């Protein structure tokens, strides 16, 4: 990009399967900027742009059908190198050389790596500059505490980054322990608002629906939500678990053990339009993550009028004032948590009407995806 050229040649290094990455990429493709996505998948780094984005699944499947020995060797190495060692080994022996070649070919004006503990690290070891890192939350708040290797990986990635984008004030506070304030940029991710007037569907008022929409992974403590739900008395309450993950089987067994299978529904991974329909049919949104940034599912739940019931962490405090537009609780205090949830369930209609009005206005003011993407593009262009 020259001094007088207002367009950006951007290379993003991130997982092509992430709904957040897909949302970013499809938006950026509609801008005047040149956009490329480098996405390591097993042993290969794939490069996507406007021309081949819609064919990405076919491209990946075809490559691995034609390179079965390569896949076999990769899987063998993956068996021995797990966790932080996986990021180190595959970063240096598989991805670094391929990413350097892509950078030499694309000649980006700026490179943006996502997730400090993996994709962002693989971008950092190429030595490219300017390099902007986008952190996702658990890569800063959770993984560095798991092992010394993860700590060193994240520390190195931050050191190599000219600026760091985050969508959570609690993450920004953690970042300040490692880098100076002037390198941190706070930009909430935001959600897309439907254009035009939405047609309201009739809701099933026979039941009160509680929604959990975070991934079924240990960090999100879905087991706590299930255990809490099992203590709620009454036949008119239903829990929808609208996501998937490595803990699914264990959580299904827990539901069976607690004898609430007729009240709990696992949807698995959903298309976004299907998830929106579930928001519209639900009453409470509940989430107890160990750590978090700005949760897109929380923002969507707020916009569609659900009552947020969240653990009292700083990421949630930015969006929720306790008992004003949601409830902040300590899930470790099970007696108090159950008391609060029972109060909400006894006053659902009244609380929902009040909270929905506040939250829809808040989202329109602070969390519109298109507006926040303009801020993110500005940060990337100024690198």
Phi, psi and omega per residue, in radians:
X1 nan 2.143 -3.122
X2 -1.424 3.042 -3.128
X3 -1.069 -0.591 -3.070
X4 -1.742 0.016 -3.102
X5 -1.650 2.170 -3.082
X6 -1.605 -0.060 3.137
X7 -1.566 2.772 -3.088
X8 -2.128 2.423 3.042
X9 -1.842 1.684 -2.953
X10 -1.843 2.258 3.003
X11 -1.940 2.096 3.100
X12 -1.814 2.371 3.068
X13 -1.987 1.905 -2.994
X14 -2.887 2.904 3.114
X15 -1.284 2.166 -3.081
X16 -1.236 -0.258 -3.095
X17 -1.561 -0.250 -3.100
X18 -1.178 2.320 3.129
X19 -1.079 -0.573 3.137
X20 -1.233 -0.665 3.093
X21 -1.189 -0.773 3.128
X22 -1.022 -0.745 -3.134
X23 -1.097 -0.793 3.115
X24 -1.080 -0.883 -3.042
X25 -1.082 -0.814 -3.110
X26 -1.116 -0.579 3.060
X27 -1.211 -0.798 -3.102
X28 -1.132 -0.564 3.108
X29 -1.084 -0.405 -3.130
X30 -1.481 -0.102 3.125
X31 -1.581 3.100 -3.130
X32 -1.401 -0.115 -3.032
X33 -1.400 2.687 3.026
X34 -1.455 2.138 -3.028
X35 -2.155 2.303 3.098
X36 -2.321 2.520 3.059
X37 -2.130 2.078 3.017
X38 -1.729 2.104 -3.054
X39 -2.266 1.852 3.060
X40 -1.144 2.202 3.080
X41 -2.278 2.009 -3.039
X42 0.910 -2.072 -3.040
X43 -1.593 -0.072 -2.979
X44 -2.107 2.428 2.995
X45 -1.724 2.036 -3.125
X46 -1.655 2.514 3.130
X47 -1.979 2.126 -3.128
X48 -2.079 2.598 3.064
X49 -2.542 -2.934 -3.124
X50 -1.004 -0.628 -3.005
X51 -1.265 -0.572 -3.040
X52 -2.088 0.105 -3.078
X53 -1.010 -0.804 -3.087
X54 -1.211 -0.249 -3.129
X55 -1.829 0.237 -2.978
X56 -1.055 -0.702 -3.131
X57 -1.123 -0.764 3.136
X58 -1.118 -0.721 -3.132
X59 -1.071 -0.804 -3.125
X60 -1.147 -0.822 -3.122
X61 -1.070 -0.744 -3.120
X62 -1.146 -0.714 3.141
X63 -1.057 -0.836 -3.069
X64 -1.299 -0.424 3.005
X65 -1.137 -0.568 -3.104
X66 -1.609 -0.020 -3.110
X67 -2.367 0.968 -3.056
X68 -1.168 -0.613 3.122
X69 -1.163 -0.666 3.119
X70 -1.098 -0.728 3.116
X71 -1.126 -0.737 3.141
X72 -1.068 -0.780 3.131
X73 -1.143 -0.732 3.126
X74 -1.058 -0.805 -3.134
X75 -1.112 -0.574 3.091
X76 -1.156 -0.813 3.104
X77 -1.100 -0.693 -3.101
X78 -1.119 -0.494 3.116
X79 -1.138 -0.619 -3.093
X80 -1.594 -0.499 -3.091
X81 -1.958 1.833 -3.101
X82 -2.139 2.904 3.107
X83 1.018 -2.309 -3.096
X84 -1.125 -0.564 3.107
X85 -1.140 -0.547 3.064
X86 -1.053 -0.836 -3.110
X87 -1.091 -0.714 -3.116
X88 -1.202 -0.914 -3.058
X89 -1.092 -0.920 -3.072
X90 -1.251 -0.511 3.077
X91 -1.065 -0.873 -3.059
X92 -1.400 -0.632 -3.013
X93 -1.702 -0.239 3.130
X94 -2.090 -0.897 -2.879
X95 -1.602 -0.569 -3.047
X96 -0.997 -0.894 -3.107
X97 -1.092 -0.746 -3.132
X98 -1.144 -0.715 -3.139
X99 -1.180 -0.674 3.093
X100 -1.073 -0.728 3.115
X101 -1.109 -0.716 3.107
X102 -1.116 -0.751 3.126
X103 -1.086 -0.717 3.114
X104 -1.139 -0.560 -3.135
X105 -1.364 -0.824 -3.060
X106 -1.327 -0.579 -3.079
X107 0.924 1.017 -3.083
X108 -1.215 2.640 3.034
X109 -1.397 -0.379 3.081
X110 -2.730 2.534 3.071
X111 -1.996 2.349 -3.111
X112 -2.134 1.862 3.116
X113 -1.671 2.478 -3.138
X114 -1.941 2.468 3.065
X115 1.289 1.782 -3.025
X116 -1.065 -0.456 -3.049
X117 -1.583 -0.049 -3.127
X118 -2.554 -1.605 -3.069
X119 -1.010 -0.728 3.110
X120 -1.115 -0.647 3.086
X121 -1.149 -0.760 -3.137
X122 -1.097 -0.587 3.056
X123 -1.243 -0.672 -3.092
X124 -1.118 -0.648 -3.071
X125 -1.269 -0.125 3.053
X126 -1.327 -0.326 -3.130
X127 1.358 0.173 -3.104
X128 -1.214 2.594 3.077
X129 -2.519 2.561 -0.076
X130 -1.253 2.549 -3.090
X131 -2.205 2.083 3.124
X132 -1.894 2.260 3.139
X133 -1.799 2.345 2.995
X134 -1.930 2.029 -3.135
X135 -1.660 2.637 -3.006
X136 -1.903 -0.178 3.124
X137 2.173 -1.329 -3.095
X138 -1.133 -0.452 3.111
X139 -1.147 -0.403 3.120
X140 -1.820 -0.686 -3.008
X141 -1.554 -0.440 -2.959
X142 -2.057 -0.970 -3.005
X143 -1.092 -0.695 3.134
X144 -1.037 -0.376 3.133
X145 -1.527 -0.157 -3.112
X146 -1.353 -0.636 -3.116
X147 -2.805 2.785 3.119
X148 -1.131 -0.558 3.136
X149 -1.151 -0.784 3.100
X150 -1.090 -0.708 3.122
X151 -1.021 -0.798 -3.118
X152 -1.209 -0.649 3.097
X153 -1.056 -0.857 -3.113
X154 -1.159 -0.735 3.131
X155 -1.053 -0.758 3.122
X156 -1.126 -0.763 -3.130
X157 -1.067 -0.755 3.114
X158 -1.119 -0.692 3.136
X159 -1.079 -0.614 -3.088
X160 -1.467 -0.047 -3.028
X161 -1.714 2.316 3.112
X162 -1.324 -0.544 3.064
X163 -2.636 2.711 -3.121
X164 -2.230 2.143 3.106
X165 -1.614 2.340 3.068
X166 -2.457 2.679 3.106
X167 -1.952 0.256 -3.132
X168 -2.374 2.298 3.133
X169 -1.156 -0.567 3.094
X170 -1.166 -0.603 3.086
X171 -1.202 -0.703 3.106
X172 -1.046 -0.702 3.103
X173 -1.081 -0.720 3.112
X174 -1.170 -0.682 3.135
X175 -1.084 -0.599 -3.105
X176 -1.106 -0.310 3.077
X177 -1.300 -0.273 -3.036
X178 -2.087 -0.534 -3.100
X179 -2.365 2.867 -3.105
X180 -1.318 2.698 -3.107
X181 -0.975 -0.638 -3.029
X182 -1.219 -0.140 3.086
X183 -1.730 -0.038 -3.089
X184 -1.754 2.308 3.109
X185 -2.160 2.150 3.136
X186 -1.707 1.994 3.111
X187 -2.417 1.833 3.067
X188 -1.059 2.552 -3.068
X189 -1.190 -0.884 3.101
X190 1.521 2.950 3.135
X191 -2.234 2.758 3.077
X192 -1.459 2.270 3.084
X193 -1.632 2.434 3.125
X194 -1.172 2.362 3.089
X195 -1.418 2.558 3.114
X196 1.368 3.129 -3.111
X197 -1.426 2.297 -3.140
X198 -1.478 2.428 3.110
X199 -1.481 2.078 -3.123
X200 -1.370 2.209 3.067
X201 -1.581 2.624 3.086
X202 -1.142 2.277 -3.135
X203 -1.604 2.659 3.066
X204 -1.438 1.739 -3.065
X205 -1.508 0.063 3.092
X206 -1.160 -0.575 -3.106
X207 -2.105 2.751 2.952
X208 -1.820 2.130 -3.029
X209 -1.798 2.205 3.064
X210 -1.823 2.311 -3.053
X211 -2.037 2.281 2.933
X212 -2.040 2.156 -3.040
X213 -2.198 0.256 3.102
X214 -1.527 2.833 -3.113
X215 -1.097 2.607 -3.122
X216 -1.474 1.207 -3.128
X217 -2.225 2.692 -3.075
X218 -0.920 -0.640 -3.074
X219 -1.080 -0.424 -3.077
X220 -1.667 -0.078 2.992
X221 0.863 0.861 3.113
X222 -1.114 -0.486 3.101
X223 -1.030 -0.629 3.112
X224 -1.119 -0.671 -3.138
X225 -1.162 -0.763 3.131
X226 -1.105 -0.772 3.133
X227 -1.099 -0.709 3.080
X228 -1.085 -0.815 -3.116
X229 -1.060 -0.637 -3.116
X230 -1.129 -0.324 -3.122
X231 -1.583 -0.142 -3.134
X232 -1.385 2.204 -3.096
X233 -1.585 2.473 3.128
X234 2.140 2.626 -3.077
X235 -1.661 -0.055 -3.050
X236 -1.693 0.193 -3.112
X237 -1.873 2.396 -3.113
X238 -2.311 2.471 3.102
X239 -1.978 2.167 3.067
X240 -1.876 2.163 3.102
X241 -1.877 1.733 -2.940
X242 -1.796 1.178 3.063
X243 -2.974 -3.037 -3.141
X244 -2.439 3.028 3.112
X245 2.822 -3.137 -3.020
X246 -1.177 -0.340 -3.085
X247 -1.630 0.105 -2.993
X248 -0.996 -0.875 -3.094
X249 -1.075 -0.754 -3.136
X250 -1.101 -0.686 -3.133
X251 -1.247 -0.633 3.072
X252 -1.105 -0.666 3.099
X253 -1.163 -0.643 3.106
X254 -1.122 -0.753 3.108
X255 -1.041 -0.736 3.128
X256 -1.144 -0.751 -3.133
X257 -1.088 -0.644 -3.121
X258 -1.469 -0.032 3.075
X259 1.046 0.823 3.119
X260 -2.247 0.446 -3.091
X261 -1.066 -0.502 -3.125
X262 -1.360 -0.145 -3.100
X263 -1.987 -0.129 -3.075
X264 -2.068 2.286 -3.117
X265 -2.143 2.111 3.031
X266 -1.634 2.108 -3.115
X267 -1.592 -0.386 -2.966
X268 1.321 -2.944 3.121
X269 -1.190 2.366 -3.095
X270 -2.102 2.589 2.900
X271 -1.119 2.630 -3.031
X272 -1.042 -0.689 3.136
X273 -1.072 -0.636 3.110
X274 -1.186 -0.686 3.122
X275 -1.117 -0.695 3.108
X276 -1.051 -0.704 3.099
X277 -1.073 -0.634 3.113
X278 -1.214 -0.709 3.045
X279 -0.930 -0.822 -3.055
X280 -1.142 -0.422 -3.123
X281 -1.678 -0.039 -3.027
X282 -1.811 2.855 -3.088
X283 -2.001 -0.771 3.140
X284 -2.055 2.500 2.993
X285 -2.013 2.185 -3.032
X286 -2.209 2.357 -3.127
X287 -2.707 2.328 -3.141
X288 -2.244 0.918 -3.095
X289 -1.153 2.637 3.072
X290 -1.118 -0.689 3.093
X291 -2.615 2.791 -3.063
X292 -2.862 2.800 2.908
X293 -1.836 -2.510 3.028
X294 -1.420 2.011 -3.110
X295 -1.433 2.108 3.123
X296 -1.124 -0.652 3.119
X297 -1.121 -0.598 3.060
X298 -1.116 -0.825 -3.129
X299 -1.044 -0.731 3.124
X300 -1.155 -0.735 3.115
X301 -1.084 -0.688 3.093
X302 -1.106 -0.770 -3.105
X303 -1.121 -0.639 -3.102
X304 -1.579 0.206 2.908
X305 1.555 0.225 3.111
X306 -1.351 2.719 3.071
X307 -1.513 1.983 -3.138
X308 -1.286 2.270 3.037
X309 -2.177 1.850 -2.918
X310 -2.307 2.778 3.014
X311 -1.326 2.663 -2.975
X312 -1.486 1.318 3.067
X313 -2.014 2.832 -3.000
X314 -1.072 -0.631 3.134
X315 -1.022 -0.651 3.139
X316 -1.393 -0.521 3.139
X317 -1.122 -0.467 3.110
X318 -1.115 -0.562 -3.061
X319 -1.815 -0.460 -2.992
X320 -2.113 2.214 2.914
X321 -1.705 2.092 -3.015
X322 -0.943 2.248 3.105
X323 1.195 0.113 3.063
X324 -1.821 -0.998 3.101
X325 -2.199 0.415 3.122
X326 2.827 -3.009 -3.097
X327 -2.303 2.266 3.087
X328 -1.916 2.150 -3.017
X329 -2.318 2.956 3.037
X330 -1.862 1.776 -3.082
X331 -1.119 -0.274 3.079
X332 -1.281 -0.396 3.050
X333 -1.605 1.494 -2.956
X334 -1.169 -0.621 -3.125
X335 -1.142 -0.818 -3.128
X336 -1.187 -0.653 3.118
X337 -1.090 -0.815 3.129
X338 -1.099 -0.689 3.117
X339 -1.061 -0.781 -3.132
X340 -1.130 -0.797 -3.124
X341 -1.116 -0.710 3.099
X342 -1.090 -0.687 3.077
X343 -1.063 -0.777 -3.141
X344 -1.105 -0.750 -3.110
X345 -1.154 -0.538 3.114
X346 -1.360 -0.294 -3.087
X347 -2.220 0.502 -2.992
X348 -0.973 -0.906 -3.053
X349 -1.066 -0.807 -3.127
X350 -1.124 -0.817 -3.124
X351 -1.153 -0.704 -3.095
X352 -1.119 -0.714 -3.134
X353 -1.091 -0.769 -3.128
X354 -1.193 -0.837 -3.040
X355 -1.228 -0.662 -3.111
X356 -1.041 -0.710 -3.126
X357 -1.128 -0.784 -3.138
X358 -1.106 -0.819 -3.005
X359 -1.250 -0.628 3.112
X360 -1.098 -0.709 3.101
X361 -1.131 -0.712 3.141
X362 -1.118 -0.754 -3.137
X363 -1.127 -0.756 3.129
X364 -1.073 -0.521 -3.107
X365 -1.447 -0.703 -2.951
X366 -2.040 -0.265 -2.915
X367 -2.362 0.709 3.050
X368 -1.528 2.116 -3.018
X369 -0.939 -0.855 -3.063
X370 -1.078 -0.711 3.128
X371 -1.166 -0.748 -3.113
X372 -1.231 -0.512 3.060
X373 -1.185 -0.547 3.061
X374 -1.085 -0.686 3.091
X375 -1.155 -0.711 -3.136
X376 -1.143 -0.744 3.096
X377 -1.061 -0.692 3.121
X378 -1.062 -0.767 3.102
X379 -1.079 -0.777 -3.116
X380 -1.150 -0.680 -3.129
X381 -1.192 -0.543 -3.090
X382 -1.446 -0.045 -3.100
X383 -1.101 nan nan
